[in-house]
Amino acid sequence: MNLSFHFILTTIFIVCFVFSLLINYILLRFAQTLGMRMRDNQQIRWNVDSKPSLGGISFYVVFLFAFIFTIILPHKNNGFNIQIIGILMASTLAFLMGLADDAFNTQPLLKSLTQIFCALIVIFSGHSILIFENQFLNYILTIFWVVGFMNSLNMLDNMDGISSIVSILVCLFMVSVNISLFNTDSYSTTLNLGVLGALCGFLIFNFHPSKMFMGDTGSQFLGLFLAVMGIDNCWNNPTSPLVNGFAIVNPVLVGLVFLLPLTDTITVIINRLKEGRSPFIGGKDHTTHHLFFRGLTEKRIALLFLAVGNIGIILAYSLVVNFSYTLFFVSIGYILLVFTCLYLNTVLRKKS
């Protein structure tokens, strides 16, 4: 049974990868305007070239394909349940909101309200962070996490390949942990494999020099999907040892798996507030931009993020499958080291 299920999972990934390649190729060939901002748009963007923001469409189509697999295959949780329906509903809403923003440049307030509504769908379908004894506080933290990460991934999508690489690493962690813990027949495994295939197919078109962007359509969908997977597999990881009733490893898992987008977002917010600017108005002040100002090419920045993120994923995986307090403190040290280095680089190196 295990061998046959592993074969099925491999098939799902390969099919989704090929499907993603075909969809992105077709979209790139026949749709050249979606997501291209008007020339008088006042947003500050890193890449001034006009390229279609089509990646999110392929993400969602392949996700639906993986969703069909999920409800057809036998699962421990009986496949078709309220949690999976919640993921579908919230992801669809995030996708549509991102699509509307790419097409019409929607108002920030409408985006924020939609993101909060996505978070409420996530909560009412049974995905909420379980840290506090007070459930209301858990719900507030869940809303903050979902909305925050949707914006965080959107902010990180500021240079070719960066958000795609980070998202691929997150999905790899989810799949690897579930397989190692013998949860191959869980919706988390099949859905993450599908999205992983979609991302790998898209990265071929998104790596520098890119032919297309994922746009808000992609970043909003991915932000919502990965936030939910983070709740299920990191915030609420059942293998974490308890100290006075608190799962001490879980926040560290979140820090390791989502290290780069969280570091970038926190850095940008701190710097903009220090300068008296709004954190919500774009600019060329992200961690990736400052690495470029230091002399790294866009390709090398993408490869650096791949290496840094991969180390975080390996540490997180090791914490789950082979916990030790030495590894636990090494992981905390790694999180602090990466954040300190990337943050100090933005402070010590300013654009000339």
N, C-alpha and C positions, 0 to 999 in steps of 0.2 A: 504493500500500500504506500509506504513512504517513497520507494523508488518511483512508482507510477505518479505520485503527486509531485515529486521533484521534476519529473519529466514534463508534467502539465505546467508547472510554474515556469520552467525554462521556455516552453513553447509560448506561454503568455507573453514573456518578455520579448522574445524574438519577433512574434507577430506584431506586438505593439511598437517595437522599434522600426520595423519595416513599414508599418502603417503610418507612423509619424513621418518617416522619410518621404513617402509618397504624398501625404497630405501637404506637407510643407513645400514640396517641389511644385505641386499643382497650384497651391495658393500663391506662391512666389511668381509663378508664370502668368497667372490670370488676374491677380488682384494686386495692384501696385500703389494703392492710395490709402488703404485703411490705416489709421493711426498716424498719418502724416499731419502734423500740426500746421495751422495756417501761418503764413510768414509773419503776420503781425502779432503772433502769440508772444506774450511777455515772459514766458517761462524760460529759465536759464538751463540749457541742455549741453551736456558734454560733447555729444556727437552732432554736428550741425548738418550732416548729410541727411537727405530725405530718404528714408527707407521704410517699407511697410511694416506695421506692427501686427504680425500675423501668427506669431508663435502660440499665443493663448488659445486660438481657435483649434489648433492641432492638439494642444494639451487636453482641452475639454472633450473633443471628439474621441481621442484615444482613452480618456478616462471613462467615458460612457461605455466603450468597448470592454474595458476591464471591469466595469460595474456589472455588465451582463454576465461575464464569467463568474463574478463573485456570487451572484444570486443563483446561478445554475449549479455551480460546484457544491458538493457537500461540505458543510462547515460545522465547527464546534458550536457556533452560535446560531445554527440553523439558517445561515445565509441571509434571508430576507427578514430583517428585523428593523426596529425603530432607529437603532444607531446608524445603520447603513443608509436608511432613508434620510436621516438628518444630514449625513455627509453629502448625499446627492442634492438635497434641497439647498443647503447652505452654499455648496460649491457652485451650483447653478446660478444662484443669486449673485455670488461674487463674480462669476464669469460675465453675467449680463451687465452688471454695474461697470466692470472694467471695459466691456465692449462699448457701452454707451459713452464712457469717458474717452476712449480712443476715437470714437466717431464724432462726438459732439462737444468734448471738453466740458463735462458736467461740473456743477458748482461743488466746492469742497464740503459744504454743509450736507448736501445730498449724499455725497460719498461717505461721510462719517456716519450719518444715520443708517445708511445701508449696511455698513460694516458692523454697526451695533446690532442691527437686526439679524445679520448672519451669526453673530455671537450668541444671540438669544435662541436661534434655531439649534445651534450646537448644544447649548445647555439643556433645552427642553427635549432633545433627542437622546440625552443620557451621556454626553461628553462634558464633564466638568472637572476642573482641577480639585483634587481632594487632599488638601494640606491642613486646613483649619478645622477645628471641631464645629465652628459656626458655619453652616452651609451658605448663609448669605454672603459671608466673606469669600467663600470659595467661588460663588457666582460672580462677584465683583472682580476677583482676580482672573477668572476665566474670560470675562468680557475684555478686561484690560489686555490680557495675553493675545486673544484673537485679533482684536482691533490693532493692537500694537505691532504684532508680527505682520499683518497684512500691509501696514504702512512701512514697516522695516524692510521687507523684501522689495517693496516698490522703490524705496529710497536706494537700495543697493543695486538696483538695475540701472546703473549709471555708466557702464562701460561694457564693451563686448565680452560676452561669455561669463561674466562674474556671477550673476544670479542663477544662471543655468548650472554652473559648476557647483555652487553652494547647495542648490536644491538636489542635484544628483547625489551629493554626499549624504544629505539628510535621508533621502529615500534608501540609499545603500545601507545606512545604519538600521533603519526600520526593518528592511528585509532580512539583513544578516542576523539581527537579534531574534526576530521571530522564528527563523529557521533553526538557529542554535537552541532556542528554548522549545523546539518541537511544536511551534504554533504555525506550521506550514498551511494548515487548513483554517486560517483566520482571515477575516476580510482585510485586516491591516496588511497582510502579506500580498494578497492578490492585487489590491488597489495600488499599493506602493510599487509593485512590479510594473503595473501598467503605466503609471506616471513616470517611473524610471525609464521605461522604453520610449515614452514620448519625449522626455528631456534629452536623452542620448541622440535621438533622431533630429531634434531641433538644434542641438549644439553644433552639429555639422554646418548649419547655416548661420549660426550665431557667433561662432568663434572668430576672433579678429583675423582678417577684416570681414566683418559680418555682412550678410546679405539681407538680413531681416532682424527685427527686434521682437521681443515678446509683448511689449506694450503693457498697459494697465490690464488688458484682457488676460494676459498671462500672469503678471505679478499678483493681481488680486485673487485669481483662482488658486495659484500655487500657495500664496500666503495663507489663505483659508485652509486649504487641504493640509499643508504641512503643520499649521498650528494645531489642527485637530489630531493629526498623527502624533504630534509632540505631547499632547495631553494624554493620549492612550498609552504611549510607549516610553515617555520620559517623566513627565510630571507624576503619573500614576503607575510607574513601573512597579510590579508586584514583588520583584526580587530584591528590592532595596532593604538593607538591614535597618531596624528601628532602634532609635536612641530616645528614650523617654516618650515613646509613641510617635516619634517623628522620623519619616523616611529621609535620612540625611543625604543619601546619594542622589535622589531625584533632582533637586535643584542644580546639582553639579552636572548631571546628565544634560539638563537643559542648557547649561552654560557651555558644555563641550560641543554638543550637536549643533546648536544654533550660534556658535561663537562669533562668526564673522558678521552676520547681519546685525546681531545685537551690539557688537563692538562698534560697528560703523554708525548705527543709529544713535547710540549713547554719546559717541564722540561728536557727531554733528550737532546734537541738541546742546551739549555742554558749550561747544565753541560758539554757536550762534547766540545762545543766551548771554554768554560773556561779552559778546560784541553788541548786544542790544538788538539783535535781529530775531525775527520770527523763525522758529524751528520748522515751520510748515511751508516756507517759501524756498524753492530749490536754489542750488548754487553749486559752484565747482569747488566744494570744500569737503568732499568725502575722503575717507581714508585712501581710496583708490586714486583719487585725483592727486593727493599729496605724494603718493608713491611715484606717480608720473612726473610730478614737478621735481622729484629727487633724481630723476633720470632713467627710471625703469620704463620699458616699453609696455604697451597694453598687453602683448602676449606674455611677457614676463610677469606682469602683475596677475594675470589670470592663472599662470602656473604657480606663482607664489601662494595665491589663495587656495589653489588645489592642494598644495603641500601642507599648508597650515591647517586647513580644514580637515584634511585626511588624518593628520596626527590627532586632532580632536576626536574624530570619529573612532579611531583605533583605541584611544584611551577610554571613551565612553563604552565601546563594545567590551573592553576588558573589564571595566567596572561591573557590567551586568553579568557576564558569564564567569568571572573569576575575581570576585571582590577581595581587596585587601586594603587595610588602612594606609599602607605605604603608597599604593596606587591612588587612593583617594586624595591624599595630600599632594602627590605629584600632579594630579589633575587640576586641583585648585591652583597650584603654582603655575601650571601651563596657561590657564585662563587669565590669571593676573599678568603673566609675562606678555601674552599676545595683546591684551588690551593696552598695557602700558606702552609697549613698543609702537603700536599703531597710533595711539593717542599722542604720544610725545612727538611722533613724526609730523603730526598736523600742527603742533605748537612750535616746534623748532624750525620747521621748514615752511616758509610762506611763499606763495606765488609771487614772482618778481613782476 
